[in-house]
């Protein structure tokens, strides 16, 4: 942790510490308000670490957050949407910890203009976004970069976000904005920064992973591409993909660039050391950059931090402890992988009741969510529904509905050639995200129709829709009203575009209804109205052949979750 340097008059060696949190996702306090248990990672832990680091580094520390901090825990939800008058607790916390700079993440944008515009205005430091462009002016909506000087060393921090936001979020949440390609944007701003600022150290603060994958023709995670193809960066801090990484790559000019990513939930922090050598005139004659990922497990909760924000803690605790109804049996999302489940079918039923749609699509947003029998509290709603999606009604033909389901179950299920094969499409081993090959939030089932899924068939031939749920005929050429969340309705997961075959530009015109608040809000209101839930699996679909799929489901359940 040492940040020792020579006296200023010598103007030779300076050591800087650059520290990044990313994808904190509302984990401000050392307590999970959803599952009602203590946490090992939180801003309260990071605060202890930062205090210790400041004791040795003093002002030679630059503290950064890399986005996705406004969504995840009820604390964020409460100060985003419930108490919109008080100073946002996150802005206060980041200022308390003396953050120097922030960056926007896609889940911050998901909170909507009213939330992130207010939060940006309340933070006592710049929140960056070089590739978030104001459509009217053609200029960045947020500051593109920020300059710092530490012991005579100048540091430029360029901030960018993944440009794939239009693939996931309704335009109402980012109205008036567009998102530039990261590599093109970086080329432009690195030239400007070099010419105008001529920094000694150039830092990328990018809310994107490294892998260069394309989504709807846009590079979602371009951090490594920028580091490699845009010369000048000493270090690129990453986020978004929740994957820990710390290593160097070589750019097109043969220089090494450090890539570092602390993953999520404030369990780990990126710590980068930059040693700068200068001559007697102050000119930089050498730099070395090294990094490490620091686990917060070893750091205690900062009690001064907790005392400073005790009132807000108590407020959120009261909010999540409010009883809103009862449920007569325990429901778990684990069951949803293997057939109709009370957990997912509860959401289906509520979506159909709220909208009056003919058919509902939804998926288990988390693999291991559970609501226990008995009283339902506000905290349980964050387990039932993880994200702040809106609820849409869209018009789809029967043929598009079948195509949608064909792709969903192809992502979800293995093609079985023998009774000993897996039912679920699995990785050979745990790849860091678990054994399940694809994310469960794309495993949509349907309610409102009766159908089978033949897992011995290839994609395109798995789904046989027998009828509507009331027994009336299902017509491939007819148009139906379908309830979906806004992530799916905007093309998220490609089930509507690649699966149903609807061009992305046509999705907006298919939307005939949208809620103005998040789906969780309406689910909560509906539960308060009915008072007692008696969830049961609707049993409107099944895997076949059952003599294969039933034993395979039992085996895969044990493999993934242990014995029932």
N, C-alpha and C positions, 0 to 999 in steps of 0.2 A: 504493500500500500504506500510505500514511501514516495513522496513527491519532492524530494530534496533538490535544490538547485543552487548554483553559485549566487553570490551577491549581485544585485542589479548592475553595479558598476563594472563587473567583469563581462557581462553580456555574452555569456557562452552557453552553458547547458541549461535547458529548461525541460522539466518533466510535467506533462499535462495528463490529467485523468478525464476521460470521456465516458460517461455512464448513461446507459439506456434502459428504460423500462418500455415494454410494448405489450399490447393486447392484455392489459390489466383487467378488462371486462368487468368493471364494477367492484373488484376485490379490493376495496379501500380499507375495510376493517378486518381484523383477524377472526372473523366470524362469518360463517355461511348462513345467511338469513333464509335461504331456501330449505336447506337440510337441517338447520338448527344445530350446528356443530362448529367447533373451532377450526380455524384454517392455519396451515403452515406458511402460506404465502399471502401477503397483503401489502398495501402501502405502509401500514404501521410497522411491518418488518423492514421494509426498504428504508424507512425513516431512520431506524437504528443503524443500518449499514451506512447510509449517507452521512450520518453524524460522525461515525468512526472514521470514514474516509476524509471528511472535512478537517478532522483534527490533525491529519498529517499533510493534506494537500492544500488546505486553505482555499484561496481563490483560484487555484490552478485546476479546479474541478469544473467541468461543464456537464450539467445534469439535464437529460433529454427524455421526453416521452414520445413514443412513436405511434400513437393512435389506438383506436378501439378501446377507449377507456370509459365511454359513456353508455355502455350496454352490457348486461350480464346479470348483475346482482340487483335485488330490490332497492338498494341504496341509490343506484343510478336512476332507476325507474322513478323513484319517489321524487327526486330533485329534477328530473326531466319533465315529468308530467303532472305530478300531484301538487307539490309546492313549487310554483313557478315565480314566486315573488321573492323568496329569500335568495341570498347569494348562493349559487350552486356549490354544494359541499365539495365537489371535486376541485373546482377552481380554488376554493379556499385551502384545500389540502395541498395542492401542488404549489401554491404560493408559500404556504407554511414550510414546505420542504425546500423552498428556494430553487424550483425548477427554472432553468434558463431558457428553454425553448421546447415547443411541442410540435406535433404533426397530426394531420387529420387521418383517420381511418375510415373504412367503409361503414363500420357499425356506428361511428359517430355521425356520419351523414344520414344513416338510417333513422336516427333520432328526429330528423326533420329540421328545417330552417330555424324554427322558433327556438329549438333547444340549442343547436350548435352555434347559431349566431349569438345567442345570449351567453353561452359558455365561453366562446372566444373573446367576447367583450369583457368578461369578468376575470379572465386569466391575466395575471400580472406579468406576462411574458408573451412573445409572439408565437402564434400557432401557424405553422407554415403550410403551403400547398401550391407549389410552383405550377403544377399541371391541372389545377382547378381553375377554370377560366370563366370569367364573367362574360356571358354571351353578348351583352349590350356594348361593353367597353372593349372586349377582346383582350383584356388584361387579367392577370391572376387575381382571383377573388380574395386570396389571402397573401401575405408576404411570401415571396418565393424563397428567400434565404435570409439568414441573419449572420452578422459579423460579431465576433468576440475578440477581445485582446486580453491575453494572459501573460504577464511578465514580458511584455514586448513582442510576444508571438501572436500573429493574427490568424484567426480560425474562421473559416466560412462554413456554415451548415446549410445545405440545400435540402428542402423538404418536398417529397412527392408522395402521391397516393396511387394505389392500383387503379387503372382507368376503366375497370370492368363494371363499375357501379351501375350503369344503365342496364346491364344484364341481370341485375338482382333487385333493384329498388324502383318503386314507382317514381315517375318524374316529379310528382308533387313534392317529394322530399328533397330534390336537388334542382328545383325549377330555376331557370335563368343561368344554369351552369352547364359546362361541358368539360370533358376530361381528356387531356392530351396524352398521346403515347409517351411513355416515360423516357425512352431513349432519345427521341426527337427533342423533347423538352429539356432533358439534361444537356444535350449538345448546345442548345441555345443559351442556357443560363450559365454553364461553365465558361463559355466564351465571355459572357458579360461580366461574370465574377472575376475572371482573370484580368480583363481589361480595366475594370473599374476599381477592384479591391486588391488584386495581386496578393492573395492570402499565402501565408506560410504553410497552412494545413487546410485541406479541402475534405469535408465530411459530407457523406450522403446519409440522409435520414428518410428512409423509404418504407412506406407501409405497403410492402409487397415482398413475397418470397423470392428465391433465386432462380426458379426452374425454367422460366421462359415459356411456359405453356400458353396456348391460345384459347380464348373463349370468345366465340362469335367474331372471330377475325381480329380480336384485340389481345395483345400480350398481357395476361393478368399479372404474372409475377416476373418482372423484368429486372430485378435488382442486380443479378449477376451479369446480365447482358449490358447494363449501364456501366457497371464496374469494369467490365472487360473491354467494351467498345468505345467508351468516352474517357479518354486519358485525363488524368489529373487527380483522381480521388485517392486519398490515403486510406480511408476506411469507409465502408458502407454498412450502416446499421439497418437491419431488416426487421420485418414483422409480418403479420397477416396470416401466415401459414401454420403458426404454432409449432414450429419445428426448431429445436435447438441446433445452432451451428456456430462454429468459430474456426475459421481457416482462411488461408490465403489463396488467391488466384493471380494469374499473370495477365496484365492487360495487353492491348495490341502494340504498345510501345515497349513491352518487356519489363514494365514495372510491376511490383507486387501490390495487391490491394487486399486489405483484410475485410472479410465478410463475417458479420456476427449477428446472431439472432437469439434473443433470450426466451423464445416461446411465449407462454401466456400465464395469466393469473398471478403475476408477481411472485412466482416461485423461484425465478432466476432473474438475475440482472446481468447485462452486458457491461463489462469493465474493460476499457481500452487504454493502454498507456502509450503516449506519444513522447518520445525523447527527441528533443530538437537541439542540434549543435549549431552555435553561431560564432562568427568571428568577432574580433574586437569592435568592428563597425556595426554589429548587429545583424549582419547578413547571414541567412540560414545556409550552412554548408553541409548539413547532414540531418537525416531523420531516421528514426526507427520506430516501428509500430508493432505492438503486440497486444493480444487480447486474451481474455478468459471469461468464462461464464461462472458467476458467483451464485451459489445456492443460498436462498434466504433461510433455509432450515436451521442454520447455525446462529441466526440472529434473533434476539428476543423482540417482543413487541415493544415499541417505543411508548412508554407510559405518558410521556409529555404530549405526544401526538394524540393518544387516547383521551387525555384530559382536555386537550384543546377542542376536541370534536365529540365530547361526551353527550352534549345535548342532541346533536343530530343522530347519534347512535341510538339514543333512547326513542327519538321520534320514529326512526325506521323500525325499531323493534316493536313499537306499538302498532305501526301500520301493518306489518306482516302477521301480527298476532290476532288480528281481527277475524272473528269467526264469520263465515259467509254461508255455511250450510252443513249438511252431513252427507256421508256416503256409506252405503250399507255393506260394502265389501272392499277389500284391498285390491287395487288394480295396478298392474305393472306393464311397462312398455316391452319388457322381455318377451311376453307372450305374442307380441305383434309380429315377430319375425316368422312365426310358424303357422299362422292362420288368423282367422278373425279373433279379435281380442276386445275385452271390455274397455281397455284403456283407449285404443284408437277409435273404437266404435262410439265411445262417449263423445269424442271430438266430432266425429261424423254426424252424430245425432244433433249436437248443438249447432253445427254449421248449417244443417238442413233446416232446423227450427228457426234460426236467426234470419236466414235468407229466403226460405221458401223455394230453394232450388230443387231440381229433379234428382240430381246426383251430387255426391260429395267426393272430393279427393283429399286425402291427407296421409301423412307419414308419421312414424315415431321420430320425433326430433332429437330424442336422446335414447340411447340403447338401454339404459338402466333406470329410467324414471319410475317413480312409484308414488301413489297416494294411498295412505293407509286408511283402513276402515275407521269410521268415527267422524269427528268434527272436521270440516274442511276450513282451512285458514287461507288468508291471502297468500302466505308463503307457498302453499300447495299449488297455486295457480302458475307459479314460475316453474314448477316441476311438470305440470300438465302441458304447459305451452311455453317453450323456451325463449322464443324470439318475439320482437315487437312487429309482427307482420300485420298488414291490413287484411280484411276478408273481402274477396271479390266474388261476383257471379259473372261467369263468362258463357258465351254461346259456343257450343261444340257440336259437331255432327257425331252420330253414332260411330262412324268409321274413325273419326279422330279420337274418340274416347277409347276405342279398342287399341289404336296405335299407341296412345299414351300408356295404357296398361301393359302392352307388350314390352315396351322399353323399360318400364318400372320393374317388372318381374324379371326381365333379363339381367338387370343390374343387381337384383336381389337374390335370385336363385341359381343354383348350379344346374346344368342340364344333366339329368340322371340317366345313365346307361345300364345301371344294375341296381338292385335293391341295397347294395352296400355303399353306394355313392353318397356324398353329402347332399343335403337339401339346399343349404345356404351356400352362396358363392363365397369361398374363403381364400385367404392367402395361405400359402404353405406354412408360414410362420408369422408371428407377430411382427408387423413392420413399423411399429411405433404408434399406429392408430388401432391396433388390435387385429384379430384374426379375420374379421368381416372385411371383404375386399373393398366394398364401396360404402359411402356414408349413408347411414340409415335415414337421414332426412330426405333422401330421394326414393325411399321405398314406399311409394304411394299405393294404397289400396283404394277401393271405391265402396261407397254405400249408395243404395237406391237402385242397384241392379243385382241380378243373380248371375254368377259366373263361376267358371272353373279355370284353374291354371294347371295345364298339363306340363309337368317339369321334364318329361321325356322328349318334348318337342323343342325345336329351335325358336329363337325370337321371330315373331310374326305368325307363329302357329300355336302359341301357348294358350291364348285366351279364347274361351268360348262363352259368349254372353247369351244366357238362356232367355231372360225376360227382364222387365222392370221388377222392382221389389214387390209391387202389388199384383204381379202376375200378368200385367198387360204386356203386349209384344214390345220388344226392343228392335228398333229399326236403324240399320247402319246409315241410312240416308236422312233420317230425321234430325232435327236440331234440338238440343237439350240445354237446359240451364244448369250449369255446373259450378258448385261452390269450391273455390280454391284460395289458398293464401296468396298474398301479393308477391312473395318470392317466386312462387311457381307461376303465377299469372304474368309476371314480367319476363318469363323465360328461364328462370333459375332451374338448374339441373337438366335443361334441354328436353324435358319430357313433352312440353308442348310444341317445341320447334322440331327436334329430330324425331321424337316419338310420334306425336300427333301429326307432324308435317305441316304445321302452320308457320308461314314466314314470320320472322320476328317483327317486321314492320306492321304486320296485321294484328298483332296481339292486342294493342290498345283499343282497336275498334271492336274487338270481341267482348270487351268488358262492358257489361250493362249495369253493374252496381258495384259500389265500393263503400266500405265503412269509412268514416272519417277518423276513427280511433283504432288502436290496435286490437287484434282479435282477442287477446287475453282480457282486455277490458270488457268486451261483450260476453265472453265466456263467464267471467266473474258475475256480471249483472244477471245473466241467465240462471246461474246457480243460486244466486240470492233470491230470484223470483220463484224458482221451483222448490227451494229449501232443502229437499232431500233427493239425492241421486241414487238410483238403483241400477247401476250399469250392468249390462249383460252383452256378451258378444252377439251381434246381429246374425251371425252365421249366414251371410249372403254370398260367400265365396268359399272355395276350398281348393287345396292342392290335390291333384290326382296324378298317378294311380295311388289310392290311399293305402294299398297293401305295401307300397314302397315308402310313401311320404310320411306316414304316421310313425313308423319306427325310426326313419331318418331324422324326423323332427326331434324325437326324444334323444337320439345320440348327439345331435348338434346342439341342443339346449344344454346338455351336460358338458360338452366341450367348451361352449362359450360362457356359460353362467354357473356351472356346477349343477348338482342335483337339485330338483325342485323341492 
